[in-house]
Structure formats: C-alpha cells, structure tokens
Amino acid sequence: MQLNYLALAVPFFTGLMYLEYYLSKKKGKADNFHFNEAVANINVGIAERLSDLFATGLFYFFFVWIHKNFALFNINPGFFTWVLLFLFTDFMWYWYHRFGHEVNLFWSVHVVHHQSDDYNFTVSARITVLQATVRCLFWAVLPLIGFSPEMITIFLLIHGTYPFFTHTQLVGKLGWLEYFMVTPSHHRVHHSSNPQYLDKNYGDVLIIWDKMLGTFAEEKEKPVYGLTKPLNSHSFLWQHFHFILEIIIAFKRAKGFKQKFKAIFGRPDDIDPRIRASLERKLSFKEQEVKYSLPLLNYIKAQTILSLALLFFVILFEHYFSGIKIALLSLFIILSVITTGSMLEQRRWIFHLEFARLALVGILAWVSYPYFNLTVFLLSLSAVIILFYKTIGNRYYSYLYKYD
C-alpha cells in the first residue's frame, strides 16, 4: 500500500500542541493560550501543510535542475559533508530570516509568523507557502555549491522539525546549550515586540550566527509577543495579504524610482503606518463587537478538527486520489480555514462560503458516484437551498452569532 507517512506529522504535532496546553493548565499558565489565537494559528498551519502537497515536489525538481546544470562541486554523502550541509543550511536560514525582517518584500511573507499575540506550539504552525517559497530560493545555494537534492531534501525535513520545539514558554533557560543552540529563551526574544528585542536572534538551530554578526540578545525581561502594532484580526485572508497591500499602495504613492524601490526593498518601518490604518477601515473593520456564543465556539472547534482530519487523510492517501478529488478536497479545506477565521471576526458573508463548501461536497460526491439518482438528489437539494437561501442564512447567523 503506497501511503504518504508524512501525514503522521499532523496528529503528532497537533498532539504536542494539546499536551503543551494541558501542561500549561496544570502549571497555572493557561493564559499562554487564547482560543481565537490558537484557531488562527492552526488555520495557517493547515493551509501550509496542504500547500506542501503541491510545492514540495516543485522545490525538489528546482534543486535537481540547479544541481544538474550549475553545481560548482559534486559533494557525496559522508559524515563531514553532512556536517557541512548542516552548517550551510543553518547559515542560509539565518540570512533568509534576517532579510525576512529587514526587507519589505520578504517581510510581507514572513509577517504572518509574527502576528500572534500568544507564544506557544501553535505559533510554530504560522508558516505560509509564500514564506516556504522564499526560503527555498535562499536554500537554492545548496545545490549550487554541489550538495545533492536528495541530501538537501532529507536534511531539510530534519532541520525543519527543530524550530517547533523553541516556540514555548514552558521551558526556561537550558544552561550550556544557551551558548550555541537556539533555545526557547532565545526564540522568545525573537518573537517579542520589546524595543530592546526587535530584530534579534534570527538563528534556527544555532545561535552562533547571531553572536558572530551582532544580532544576539539575551532574554532578561519578560517578552511581549506579537507585532509592534498588533494586527487585531484573526481573518485568514487579512493576515496573509495586509502587508502585501501596504507595499502595493506605498509603491503607487511613491515619487520616482528611488522611493518606489524603497517601498519594495526598504525596511518595514519605512512603510507609512497610515496606509494600514486606511486599509483596516476599508477591509478589516469589525462589523460588531465580537462575542463568542457557545454554539459558535463548538462549531469552530468541530470545523478545525474536521479540517485537520481531512488534511491528514488527503496527505496519507494522496496516491489514491485523482487530481480532481485532491483539488476539490484541497479547496474545501482552504474554504474551511477562511470560514473559521472569518467566524472569529463574525463576518456576515461567511454563509456564502458555507454554501460553496456544501457545493464542493456535492460535486465530490457526484465525481465519486456519478449515478442518476444522486444527480437528481443533488440538483433538488440545490434548488431548495437557493429557493430558501435568505431564510436559511438568517437562521444560520441567528444560531451562531445569536443575533436578535
């Protein structure tokens, strides 16, 4: 049976997130977790894991192409070459990460990782496919040097696991490991918005690069997590695209080549903060005071669990699904994370997404079993929903949002 066992990462890391929450409650630190933050974080992680299904193969063939056509050396696997690969990989991560904070274009894809006001294992899930793509471009140096794509792929899977465990407040300082490893203490500094901690500790596994290049800061006072100007939104779409829109507007307003260049490749601090304020008024305004009813909380929990379960099965059985089925299931999952994020904002338009998700379920059922009776049933159901669309929508909002 040809199963993709990388799917096991979904229950494994989800289980660790729950374990951290359980231990935090036992230690009286449950305020390290907030429901809306955790859901928003996991939503981003679900989308990233799903996108990896399509992107990982492309990254591998990109490395193959570079290695085959441009490799400077031919480096074979061995103890010393694996050590060299580790050092090169970690060093390139440092520069990718530093550029991700100091250059607008790269910050636009990395900012999502820093938006949460919480700091726990769920935050480690806040990686976007755009961020993974930029990271891949930096790691393209590895096959150019001469490391084989097979070595790189194997090592990146291992290297990418370590940072998950640095996103926690349960672990204090780790003694002598603090001298050369990135520890939870070091990474807490990186995720904080305290002035003395800004743009510090870019390392992924080794902290030595920060100490050598002057970007190291020790954790001394309690960190305050999140952006210097909190996003105050749990919308999946707004979290992903707000800074990209800010860059576009800054570029349009800029006078001359130098200013336009600065809008794209300057520092994030150079973007006029009034641009974001203007965009928030137009695109991210709160439609009413957000209060979560019990049915809404339970529905969001159920939808998040469903999305995680579907993600697991799509990855596990990817070789047994046709392209159209993977596309339909993937679109359903993406619409689900957009929907739950918008529920946290209590948006009125989410019922249209619910209808779209239901339509996808119907299409998937028909693709799997294209029988006449099922076709008649699905068409009849669609007709009823369309006929009573407004009534169903009002009852839906009333149940979840408790509108009068």
Secondary structure as UniProt FT lines:
FT   HELIX           5..8
FT   HELIX           9..26
FT   TURN            27..28
FT   HELIX           30..32
FT   HELIX           35..70
FT   HELIX           79..102
FT   HELIX           104..110
FT   HELIX           111..114
FT   HELIX           121..125
FT   HELIX           129..139
FT   HELIX           141..145
FT   HELIX           149..159
FT   TURN            160..161
FT   HELIX           162..166
FT   HELIX           175..179
FT   HELIX           184..191
FT   HELIX           195..197
FT   TURN            198..199
FT   HELIX           208..213
FT   HELIX           236..253
FT   HELIX           256..265
FT   HELIX           268..270
FT   HELIX           273..283
FT   HELIX           294..316
FT   HELIX           318..320
FT   HELIX           323..344
FT   TURN            345..346
FT   TURN            348..349
FT   HELIX           350..368
FT   HELIX           372..387
FT   HELIX           389..401
//
